Amino acid sequence: MRASHVALFLAITFGWSWGFWALPVLAHHGHDLPKVLADLAASGTPAPWGPLIGAVAVALLRGGPRGVLDLLRMGLRFRIGWRWWLIVLILFPALIGGALLAGSLAGSRIAPSEAMSNPAMIPVAFIVILFLGGPLQEEFGWRGTLLDPMQDRFGALGASLVVGTVWALWHVPLFHFPNEAGPYYGRPFWGLFASVLMISVLFTWVWNHTGRSVLAVLVFHTMFNLSHWMFPVIGADTPALILLAAQAVVVVAVVLRDGAARLRL
């Protein structure tokens, strides 16, 4: 992919998302908006769809309608082997649930999540998160469009850190209306930044082992967000720090095992 295509993807992604997120930011800080913009800010904006729109625009520029179809077909690539489906489905619940348990044993007190009191909601939450909670809006962009050009230039580990930095910075506006945006954004930005850098390595690891399956990273992303809903680990400092440490251990193990250049044996 040309550097100009990468620049176009980033320009569309950030222009679209930050442009629409500017509305609730302004409203949160007490600025008067025209009614139509105030209603849009209050009801939820299309801001999260920026990475997908950027990815589709670049695919259209590179290959026309066929390029868009090729991009979307990556979201149907399900033949990745049962071991990788197990990793995709289990890794984040184990890390995040384990960190919450360890934090509780260390004395942290966190209110049980809705998932624990109503487990029947978990499959529903999975579907909602997959389609509306980040994965669909983002993964055709971060992994499906941006990651491979960065791997060609920086290698797998370097690309993971570049994409992770872009991914984290994309979330910055959400820290300016934290109560409305969700529980992640009432915490210091450095926590999200560190976590996203580390999980970006794990996403590249999955991506490179599953034949560039957007479907695999869609589900991986969904399980990350779902696990945070099921196990509210960021509700207290101790379990949140335990989670960061656990993620770091897994990332180091992956890099040592599979190599920084490819993150794949």
C-alpha positions, 0 to 999 in steps of 0.5 A, a space after each residue: 500500500 502506498 504511503 498516500 493511501 495510509 495518509 488518506 486512511 488516517 485523515 478520513 479516520 481521524 477527521 470523521 471520528 474527531 469531527 463528530 466527537 467534537 460535538 459531545 466534547 463541546 456540549 460536555 464543556 458547556 458550549 451552546 450548539 445549534 439544536 440539530 447538533 445538540 440533538 446529535 451530540 446527545 443521541 450518539 454520533 457516527 464518530 466510531 465508524 471512522 476507521 471502517 469508513 477510512 478502510 472502505 475509502 482506501 479499498 475503493 481507491 485501490 481496487 474499486 468495488 472489487 477492492 471493497 469486496 476483497 476487504 469485506 471478504 476478510 471478515 468472513 475468513 473463519 477457517 483459522 483452526 480450533 486452537 486459534 478460535 480457542 485463543 480468540 475466545 478465551 485469552 481475554 476472559 482469562 486475563 481480565 477475569 483473572 486480574 479481577 479475582 486476584 484484585 479481589 483476593 488482594 482486598 479490592 472491593 468491586 460491585 458485581 457486573 450486570 453480567 454476573 447477576 444476569 448471565 443470559 445477557 452475555 450472548 446478547 451483549 456479545 452481539 451488540 458489542 460486535 456490531 455496535 461496540 467497537 469491533 465492526 467499526 474499527 477492525 477493518 481499519 486498524 488490522 484490515 488496512 493499516 497493520 500490514 503496510 506498517 509490518 512491511 516497514 517496521 516488522 511485526 512488533 514495530 507495526 504493533 506499537 505504531 498501530 497501537 499508538 494510533 489506536 490509542 490516540 484515536 480515543 483521546 476525545 472520549 476522555 473529554 466527556 468521560 461520564 457519557 463515553 463509558 467507564 474506561 474514560 474516567 481513568 487516566 489516559 496512560 492506562 488505556 495507552 499502555 493497555 492498547 499498546 500491549 493488546 495491539 501486539 496480541 492482535 498482530 499475533 492473532 492476525 499473522 497466525 490466522 491468515 489475516 482474518 478480520 473475522 478473528 480480530 473482530 471476535 478477539 476485539 469483542 471478547 476484550 470489550 465483553 470481558 471488561 463488561 463481565 469483569 469490571 477490572 478497572 473499577 479499582 486500581 489494584 486489579 487494573 494494575 494486575 491486568 496491565 502486568 498480566 498483559 505485559 507477561 503474555 506479550 513478552 512471552 509471545 514476542 520471545 516465542 514467535 520473534 519480534 520480526 514476524 510474531 509468527 513461528 
